[in-house]
Amino acid sequence: MNTDSKNVSNSAAKEDNDEIDLMALLFAILRGWKTIIFFAVLGLIVGVLYSRYVNPTFRSDALIQIEENSKGVAALGADISELIGSQASKAEAEAELIRSRMILEPVVNLLHLGIKLIDPNIGFVDRVTSGSNPTQINKPEGVSLKTEDGKIQVSQFDVSQDYLNQTFTLTRSATGFVLSNGFDDFKGQIGQTHQFRGTDGQIQIKVNDLPADGYPINITKQSLQTTTEQINTELSVVEKGKQTGIIQLSMTGANQQQTSLILKQIVLSYIDQNDSRGSEETTKTISFMETQIPVLKKKLEDSETIFNNFRKKYGTIDVSKEAELLLTENSQIDVQLNELKLKKADLTTYYTEEHPLVVQINEQLKVLNDRKQDIDDTILGLPEIQREFLQLSADSAINREIYLTLLKNYEQLKIVKAGQIGFARIVDLPINNFKAIAPKKLLIWVLATLLGMMLGTMLVLIKNMLRNVVKDPERLEAKTGVPVIATIPRSPVLTRFGKKKLPNRLLTYADNNSLSYEAIKSLRTNLMFGMPSQGRAGQRAKVILITGESPGVGKSFISSNLTEVFAQLDKKVLIIDADMRLGELHKVFNMDQYNGLADYLTQDTTHLSKGTTQLVKVDAVQESGHLASFIHATGIDNIDFMPRGEHPRNPASLLANGSFDHLMKELNLHYDYIVIDSPPILAASDAMILAQHADKVLMVTRYDDSIEGQLVYAVNQMNKANIKVDGIVLNDVQQGILSKYSYHYSYAYGNNN
């Protein structure tokens, strides 16, 4: 093969490996379907419990329109609107204003939202079984909460700064109630207002009703900051659309009526504040006019009195044309001066002398005063009586004009104030629809189930990654360097019967037409062609040692069935249960454990009386009478059995003291095959001693159960002892779509009848 073809083959192999890894991941998830379904059901249960634990959530909505300008003053004319000025506001700014303490504090005080009542007797189970939890009701009359033993109602609860956000316990007593914070106990009468003085300040409370005696209720007075923050977490204020001027208020809560009431009061509080803000300038202007009207009226009356007295004294005076012109101009200047002074007085209520409007008026006043001074100098040239007449007449006319103008504006502003409104109006007040928006039970159940499935899938994958069980024969060969010479499928019949006692648990009797039995025969064929024609040192018997890395891998199953298929070749076969600690091969052949290997090695003849099985002289060993006492006929042609015997205290020492060597020499003379079922390598060192007498050493491991790292370690331990493991038998391989390695035994050939 050329280099290019090798590269292509390597690339294809790499892609196949990647695909197999992805398939292995998928199959690992599918194999863990029980775990995934368990966590999915567990998640569903948690979701159902949570949906019953939380209280239903309701929502109330309201709409407010924000107008750009106030139209109440403009309807009365341009002159009045100039006095009031224009009003303008943006919806975004007003939305933030609604969430402020200036708006929320009146609502908190009106509905006693700072008082929190909690029933500590309601636990998790109560909330789950009831499906809902009673919530407190806040009204202007007070705060109330229903309990299973009665109702609590508190109409007043005020505490000093140090007691804010502290939890008190309120209980009914024989004479009234007891309020306690763990340090002080305050006693009072129900229905009466009480003021107590504690170590941290004063407490004022009025309790109208309480549950039965001894039923505690937790009561807390929250600070204004805490209460408004809680309201804002449940309150949403946004402009509906862009530049629409429509503000939508939404509030959520556990009680529909309570939520609507709180939201309604927030809307009314904002509207009241808005109306007050809109009429504030008008109110200040009217107040200023009310202080000036009496002063101007008195000044007018004084000027008219002086002018009338002058006319009576001197009679009528004919004023020349020039004097009339001067007088007219002088009067106009005085009117302008008074108007400017009035505007200046109005502006100085809001601005300082440095404001541009005030500076402009001062400049106009200076110009008019200079002109007036010029006119006065001219009039000085007129006769004294004539000049005095003009002066008194002008004063009277000016004072009258100023007074009448101010009086007219005053009456107009009173009309404006009576009909003036703010720039915000209510479009929709909240209503009760009693339709819960949360919890969305179906959505919670679905999400909880999906989360449970995700958690189960993660655990399956993590378990698969951490445990790294034996599955892939090619991977085992690469890890251990030992070939996998057989994969034994799981027997459906034996699996169906489970641990039930069968007359004979060998596959030839229980399931002789299965893939498992055919795989055992394939293993026999592999061993026949893989072993020399004679055993060790030219002896007759060929010894096969079967062990495993840990208990429970099925080595006894493999040993017994492999012995049976060798016996079919008309060969004398002996199977030895060398696991003198926990061996159970005697159960496979429906015999007891006594008079076996351990007894032979100890050479203690007292064990012979303890067995319940009648000893049978085996033809193959009749010449050795003593050895025949420890070997039993199984009832199956060509198969003899040596059980484990009575459990000794030192099995490894017995195997190493030379008695076992003598035993094997004798047995080699009488049998064609000897199968030794040894203890697990990681549990005992017996297998390393027994392997010294074996022609083939087989390591049994269980598919999807044995740990790959343990198997590799067991093989390494044997290698360190200079023992070669000749092959690995992958036992209990499960066939099906969930196993990506089922191709190892996908075809069966035989009689299916």
Secondary structure, 3 states (H helix, E strand, C coil): CCHHHHHHHHHHHHHHHHHHHHHHHHHHHHHCHHHHHHHHHHHHHHHHHHHHHCCCEEEEEEEEEECCCCCCCHHHCHHHHHHHCCCCCCHHHHHHHHCCHHHHHHHHHHHCCCEEEECCCCCHHHHHHHCCCCCCEEECCEEEEEECCEEEEEEEEEECHHHCCCEEEEEECCCCEEEECCCCEEEECCCCEEEEEECCEEEEEEEEECCCCCCCEEEEECCHHHHHHHHHHHEEEEECCCCCCEEEEEEEECCHHHHHHHHHHHHHHHHHHHHHHHCHHHHHHHHHHHHHHHHHHHHHHHHHHHHHHHHHHHCCCCCCHHHHHHHHHHHHHHHHHHHHHHHHHHHHCCCCCCCHHHHHHHHHHHHHHHHHHHHHHHHCCCCHHHHHHHHHHHHHHHHHHHHHHHHHHHHHHHHHHHHCCCCEEEEECCCCCCCCCECCHHHHHHHHHHHHHHHHHHHHHHHHHHHCECCCHHHHHHHHCCCEEEEEECCHHHHHHCCCCCCCCCHHHHCCCCHHHHHHHHHHHHHHHHCCCCCHHHCCCEEEEEEECCCCCCHHHHHHHHHHHHHCCCCCEEEEECCCCCCCHHHHCCCCCCCCHHHHHHCCHHHHHCCCCCCCCCHHHCCCHHHHCCCEECCCCCEEEECCCCCCCCHHHHHHCCHHHHHHHHHCCCCCEEEEECCCCCCCCHHHHHHHHCCEEEEEEECCCCEHHHHHHHHHHHHHCCCCCCEEEEEEECCCCCCCCHHHHCCCCCCCC
